[in-house]
Amino acid sequence: EAKVSGSPERLSIESLIALFQRYAGKGGYNCSLSKMEFLSFMNTELAAFTKNQKDPGVLDRIMKKLDTNNDGQLDFSEFLNLIGGLAMACHDSFLKAVPS
């Protein structure tokens, strides 16, 4: 059995959970991000991305795309889709920067 305790992977997972929980529940329901909580997350944690957007509706469209069950909230699974998309974009940028 692989021991994960103290490993970077475990710390990263715990960091993601803590990040989600930092924003979820400000409106009373701590299992998902409301639209306002999502906007707060984006404007705080991803401010560089948000400030560079010329289209004021981009965050609404991102949330709508992430909200796969159309309940107007982002649960942890839907939130992870955002994080996964960001990781893929960073990975693609890294690959382009590395000479082949």
Backbone as ProteinMPNN parsed JSONL, in Angstrom:
{"seq_chain_A": "EAKVSGSPERLSIESLIALFQRYAGKGGYNCSLSKMEFLSFMNTELAAFTKNQKDPGVLDRIMKKLDTNNDGQLDFSEFLNLIGGLAMACHDSFLKAVPS", "coords_chain_A": {"N_chain_A": [[0.842, -1.185, 0.0], [0.63, 2.145, -0.913], [1.997, 4.886, 0.762], [0.747, 8.006, 1.445], [0.9, 10.114, 3.147], [2.073, 13.266, 3.981], [3.25, 13.626, 1.514], [4.0, 15.493, -1.525], [1.831, 15.275, -3.299], [-0.38, 14.739, -1.66], [-0.394, 17.067, -0.134], [-0.955, 18.895, -2.131], [-3.54, 18.133, -2.905], [-4.908, 18.572, -0.508], [-4.52, 21.306, -0.384], [-6.042, 22.184, -2.571], [-8.61, 21.459, -1.694], [-8.794, 23.075, 0.595], [-8.627, 25.589, -0.623], [-11.002, 25.628, -2.157], [-12.87, 25.47, -0.044], [-12.349, 27.838, 1.238], [-13.705, 29.74, -0.223], [-16.248, 28.686, -0.758], [-19.426, 28.571, 0.746], [-19.656, 31.068, 1.887], [-22.041, 32.216, 1.461], [-23.646, 30.653, 3.007], [-24.035, 27.962, 2.245], [-21.893, 25.422, 2.226], [-20.977, 23.511, 0.422], [-20.714, 24.108, -2.174], [-19.886, 26.539, -4.733], [-21.412, 29.597, -5.019], [-22.589, 31.884, -7.569], [-21.624, 34.443, -6.882], [-19.606, 33.731, -5.074], [-17.936, 32.29, -6.756], [-17.164, 34.356, -8.521], [-15.792, 35.952, -6.694], [-13.688, 34.206, -6.039], [-12.42, 33.997, -8.59], [-11.715, 36.704, -9.08], [-9.958, 37.169, -7.03], [-8.076, 34.987, -6.669], [-7.345, 34.437, -9.284], [-6.692, 36.852, -10.433], [-4.987, 38.071, -12.326], [-5.676, 36.811, -14.728], [-8.407, 37.505, -14.863], [-8.354, 40.334, -14.962], [-7.21, 40.748, -17.439], [-9.155, 40.21, -19.274], [-11.11, 41.321, -21.884], [-13.74, 41.09, -22.451], [-16.628, 41.563, -20.7], [-18.462, 39.563, -20.039], [-17.187, 37.155, -19.801], [-16.585, 35.677, -17.437], [-19.116, 34.896, -16.563], [-19.804, 33.164, -18.645], [-17.82, 31.217, -18.351], [-18.508, 30.157, -15.848], [-21.055, 29.145, -16.44], [-20.4, 27.168, -18.298], [-18.859, 25.454, -16.709], [-20.738, 24.641, -14.832], [-22.11, 21.917, -14.899], [-24.414, 20.518, -14.119], [-26.308, 22.432, -14.151], [-27.278, 23.902, -11.88], [-26.762, 26.387, -10.974], [-24.68, 26.633, -9.237], [-21.298, 25.788, -8.288], [-20.141, 22.72, -7.614], [-17.67, 20.728, -5.815], [-16.592, 18.909, -7.637], [-17.174, 20.112, -10.122], [-15.712, 22.442, -9.775], [-13.154, 21.336, -9.785], [-12.92, 20.78, -12.479], [-12.424, 23.306, -13.514], [-9.914, 23.809, -12.324], [-8.481, 21.716, -13.471], [-8.605, 22.458, -16.17], [-7.111, 24.821, -16.064], [-4.638, 23.752, -15.309], [-4.066, 22.209, -17.569], [-3.796, 24.248, -19.495], [-1.566, 25.593, -18.481], [0.32, 23.535, -18.666], [0.393, 23.138, -21.451], [1.464, 25.632, -22.21], [3.965, 25.409, -21.022], [5.056, 23.274, -22.478], [5.246, 24.448, -25.015], [7.184, 26.319, -24.511], [9.455, 24.88, -24.054], [12.257, 23.796, -25.802], [12.074, 21.521, -28.55]], "CA_chain_A": [[0.0, 0.0, 0.0], [1.422, 3.372, -1.001], [1.744, 5.841, 1.836], [0.664, 9.33, 0.848], [1.045, 11.101, 4.201], [3.189, 14.191, 3.873], [3.772, 13.737, 0.158], [3.534, 16.687, -2.241], [0.51, 15.029, -3.888], [-1.394, 14.906, -0.624], [-0.444, 18.481, 0.204], [-1.632, 19.591, -3.229], [-4.968, 17.826, -2.818], [-5.419, 19.298, 0.65], [-4.526, 22.729, -0.744], [-7.211, 22.413, -3.431], [-9.802, 21.397, -0.851], [-8.793, 24.281, 1.425], [-8.934, 26.715, -1.51], [-12.439, 25.56, -2.434], [-13.617, 25.762, 1.178], [-12.149, 29.251, 1.584], [-14.701, 30.55, -0.941], [-17.577, 28.064, -0.668], [-20.104, 28.696, 2.028], [-19.812, 32.437, 2.379], [-23.471, 32.485, 1.385], [-24.364, 29.754, 3.891], [-24.018, 26.567, 1.796], [-20.449, 25.265, 2.05], [-20.636, 22.4, -0.47], [-20.614, 24.589, -3.549], [-19.64, 27.962, -4.941], [-22.456, 30.368, -5.694], [-22.025, 32.752, -8.604], [-20.85, 35.502, -6.224], [-18.403, 33.108, -4.525], [-17.094, 31.996, -7.922], [-16.589, 35.625, -8.969], [-14.823, 36.337, -5.675], [-12.538, 33.33, -6.26], [-11.739, 34.378, -9.827], [-11.157, 38.052, -8.962], [-8.9, 37.167, -6.027], [-7.043, 33.983, -6.927], [-6.957, 34.477, -10.703], [-6.869, 38.266, -10.786], [-4.257, 38.408, -13.557], [-6.523, 36.344, -15.826], [-9.651, 38.276, -14.878], [-8.084, 41.72, -15.377], [-6.827, 40.781, -18.852], [-10.306, 39.907, -20.119], [-11.768, 42.505, -22.433], [-15.167, 40.769, -22.517], [-17.154, 41.527, -19.335], [-19.294, 38.387, -19.809], [-16.403, 35.92, -19.873], [-16.715, 34.893, -16.204], [-20.447, 34.271, -16.588], [-19.757, 32.03, -19.575], [-16.996, 30.169, -17.745], [-19.299, 29.483, -14.81], [-22.124, 28.389, -17.091], [-19.799, 25.974, -18.901], [-18.439, 24.562, -15.62], [-21.916, 24.195, -14.085], [-22.631, 20.865, -15.777], [-25.771, 20.095, -13.737], [-27.162, 23.618, -14.31], [-27.968, 24.295, -10.653], [-26.353, 27.743, -10.61], [-23.613, 26.522, -8.246], [-20.212, 24.9, -8.68], [-19.73, 21.808, -6.549], [-16.229, 20.498, -5.843], [-16.266, 18.227, -8.89], [-17.199, 21.123, -11.185], [-14.567, 23.301, -9.478], [-11.955, 20.628, -10.238], [-12.838, 20.941, -13.934], [-11.747, 24.591, -13.709], [-8.51, 23.632, -11.962], [-7.906, 20.85, -14.507], [-8.435, 23.275, -17.374], [-5.973, 25.717, -15.83], [-3.431, 22.931, -15.328], [-3.802, 21.86, -18.972], [-3.31, 25.446, -20.174], [-0.183, 25.815, -18.008], [1.14, 22.47, -19.231], [0.575, 23.453, -22.879], [2.4, 26.758, -22.294], [5.28, 24.878, -20.669], [5.545, 22.474, -23.61], [5.603, 25.354, -26.102], [8.386, 27.061, -24.126], [10.595, 23.959, -24.014], [12.689, 23.42, -27.162], [11.887, 20.085, -28.809]], "C_chain_A": [[0.888, 1.25, 0.0], [1.016, 4.324, 0.114], [1.811, 7.247, 1.256], [0.968, 10.428, 1.862], [2.29, 11.962, 4.017], [3.75, 14.366, 2.479], [3.267, 15.014, -0.505], [2.142, 16.499, -2.847], [-0.589, 15.261, -2.862], [-1.526, 16.378, -0.26], [-1.171, 19.261, -0.879], [-3.133, 19.359, -3.179], [-5.59, 18.581, -1.645], [-5.481, 20.793, 0.371], [-5.725, 23.074, -1.619], [-8.501, 22.411, -2.623], [-9.91, 22.657, -0.001], [-9.142, 25.519, 0.599], [-10.424, 26.769, -1.808], [-13.231, 25.997, -1.201], [-13.459, 27.205, 1.631], [-13.227, 30.125, 0.956], [-16.109, 29.989, -0.828], [-18.161, 28.331, 0.712], [-20.218, 30.09, 2.578], [-21.279, 32.844, 2.354], [-24.295, 31.501, 2.2], [-24.325, 28.285, 3.507], [-22.593, 26.227, 1.403], [-20.042, 24.097, 1.161], [-20.516, 22.841, -1.915], [-20.319, 26.085, -3.557], [-20.849, 28.574, -5.629], [-21.793, 31.213, -6.773], [-21.15, 33.843, -7.972], [-19.553, 34.951, -5.638], [-17.416, 32.762, -5.636], [-16.402, 33.268, -8.411], [-15.528, 36.118, -7.988], [-13.542, 35.519, -5.827], [-11.738, 33.791, -7.478], [-11.033, 35.725, -9.684], [-10.023, 38.129, -7.95], [-7.757, 36.243, -6.424], [-6.518, 34.02, -8.366], [-7.092, 35.899, -11.254], [-6.164, 38.64, -12.082], [-5.07, 37.991, -14.778], [-7.741, 37.244, -15.974], [-9.425, 39.688, -15.419], [-7.736, 41.824, -16.848], [-7.982, 40.493, -19.798], [-10.972, 41.191, -20.591], [-13.283, 42.328, -22.484], [-15.729, 40.658, -21.098], [-17.997, 40.276, -19.029], [-18.523, 37.083, -19.739], [-16.557, 35.065, -18.609], [-18.074, 34.218, -16.108], [-20.445, 33.043, -17.49], [-18.916, 30.878, -19.025], [-17.812, 29.418, -16.698], [-20.388, 28.624, -15.43], [-21.587, 27.095, -17.704], [-19.39, 24.965, -17.828], [-19.621, 23.932, -14.891], [-22.666, 23.128, -14.885], [-24.023, 20.378, -15.39], [-26.758, 21.258, -13.722], [-27.943, 23.996, -13.054], [-27.578, 25.694, -10.176], [-25.256, 27.788, -9.56], [-22.495, 25.671, -8.846], [-19.871, 24.021, -7.485], [-18.242, 21.52, -6.724], [-15.785, 19.827, -7.143], [-16.211, 19.217, -10.05], [-16.033, 22.1, -11.023], [-13.276, 22.649, -9.973], [-11.809, 20.683, -11.754], [-12.153, 22.261, -14.285], [-10.25, 24.442, -13.443], [-7.805, 22.768, -13.007], [-7.663, 21.612, -15.797], [-7.264, 24.236, -17.247], [-4.658, 24.946, -15.889], [-3.058, 22.555, -16.762], [-3.233, 23.062, -19.73], [-1.864, 25.745, -19.769], [0.764, 24.781, -18.607], [1.421, 22.743, -20.709], [1.567, 24.6, -23.061], [3.823, 26.304, -22.004], [5.877, 24.109, -21.854], [5.981, 23.363, -24.768], [6.909, 26.092, -25.811], [9.636, 26.195, -24.143], [10.998, 23.596, -25.442], [12.54, 21.923, -27.373], [13.155, 19.414, -29.24]], "O_chain_A": [[1.79, 1.379, 0.828], [-0.17, 4.533, 0.369], [2.811, 7.631, 0.65], [1.265, 11.558, 1.474], [3.407, 11.455, 3.913], [4.649, 15.184, 2.281], [2.237, 15.56, -0.109], [1.359, 17.447, -2.905], [-1.601, 15.898, -3.153], [-2.637, 16.884, -0.097], [-1.922, 20.189, -0.579], [-3.913, 20.288, -3.388], [-6.668, 19.161, -1.774], [-6.394, 21.474, 0.838], [-6.351, 24.119, -1.442], [-9.378, 23.25, -2.833], [-10.987, 23.243, 0.113], [-9.869, 26.396, 1.067], [-11.041, 27.831, -1.722], [-14.155, 26.803, -1.307], [-14.323, 27.74, 2.325], [-13.621, 31.138, 1.535], [-17.074, 30.754, -0.807], [-17.45, 28.313, 1.716], [-20.817, 30.288, 3.635], [-21.709, 33.703, 3.122], [-25.522, 31.504, 2.103], [-24.56, 27.43, 4.36], [-22.116, 26.682, 0.363], [-18.869, 23.724, 1.145], [-20.241, 22.021, -2.791], [-20.475, 26.787, -2.558], [-21.261, 28.119, -6.697], [-20.567, 31.248, -6.873], [-20.062, 34.132, -8.469], [-18.517, 35.613, -5.693], [-16.206, 32.922, -5.473], [-15.202, 33.262, -8.683], [-14.49, 36.638, -8.398], [-12.441, 36.064, -5.754], [-10.52, 33.954, -7.401], [-9.889, 35.876, -10.112], [-9.211, 39.053, -8.001], [-6.605, 36.669, -6.504], [-5.365, 33.668, -8.618], [-7.541, 36.112, -12.38], [-6.685, 39.441, -12.859], [-5.147, 38.736, -15.755], [-8.067, 37.689, -17.075], [-10.207, 40.18, -16.233], [-7.94, 42.876, -17.455], [-7.8, 40.529, -21.015], [-11.348, 42.041, -19.784], [-14.023, 43.31, -22.553], [-15.347, 39.748, -20.362], [-18.219, 39.967, -17.858], [-19.125, 36.014, -19.63], [-16.65, 33.842, -18.709], [-18.175, 33.09, -15.625], [-21.013, 32.007, -17.143], [-19.256, 29.709, -19.208], [-17.808, 28.187, -16.665], [-20.618, 27.498, -14.992], [-22.239, 26.053, -17.637], [-19.556, 23.759, -18.013], [-19.516, 22.813, -14.388], [-23.715, 23.397, -15.471], [-24.75, 19.873, -16.245], [-27.912, 21.091, -13.325], [-29.115, 24.364, -13.132], [-28.005, 26.135, -9.109], [-24.932, 28.859, -9.046], [-22.719, 24.924, -9.798], [-19.374, 24.507, -6.468], [-17.62, 22.007, -7.668], [-14.724, 20.145, -7.681], [-15.296, 19.161, -10.871], [-15.438, 22.534, -12.009], [-12.405, 23.327, -10.517], [-10.69, 20.639, -12.266], [-11.388, 22.326, -15.247], [-9.422, 24.893, -14.234], [-6.668, 23.05, -13.387], [-6.631, 21.433, -16.444], [-6.513, 24.443, -18.2], [-3.676, 25.429, -16.454], [-1.883, 22.578, -17.13], [-2.296, 22.915, -20.515], [-1.04, 26.105, -20.61], [1.879, 25.114, -19.009], [2.554, 22.595, -21.165], [2.413, 24.556, -23.954], [4.771, 26.75, -22.651], [7.05, 24.273, -22.187], [6.975, 23.07, -25.432], [7.649, 26.449, -26.728], [10.75, 26.711, -24.234], [10.159, 23.134, -26.215], [12.844, 21.136, -26.477], [13.161, 18.209, -29.494]]}, "name": "protein", "num_of_chains": 1, "seq": "EAKVSGSPERLSIESLIALFQRYAGKGGYNCSLSKMEFLSFMNTELAAFTKNQKDPGVLDRIMKKLDTNNDGQLDFSEFLNLIGGLAMACHDSFLKAVPS"}
